[in-house]
Amino acid sequence: SQALPVRSIRLPKNEAEQLGATSFFREKYGDEVNIYYIGSDEGKVKEAYSKEFCGGPHVENTSAIGSIELYKVEKIGAQSVRIYAR
């Protein structure tokens, strides 16, 4: 497993969407949003593994996550699924 830093930037919401950042609760975000992304290079949000609208990270580095087990996948919309992990 890699130990990748979790970084953040603050952007206008439309710019964050153009970068491919995802959100699950669009109505909860204002005109400016925090984007948390996982990647090895600071400032390279476009190439990041993951980028999401978020109020704050749960970890500072992916090494803190360890192994996970996916135990359930639930369809919650036409193009959305909820993944359960432990």
Secondary structure, DSSP 8 states (H G I E B T S, - for coil): ----BEEEEEEEHHHHHHTT-B-S-GGG--SEEEEEEE-SSTT-GGG-SEEEE-S--S-SBGGGT----EEEEEEEETTEEEEEE-
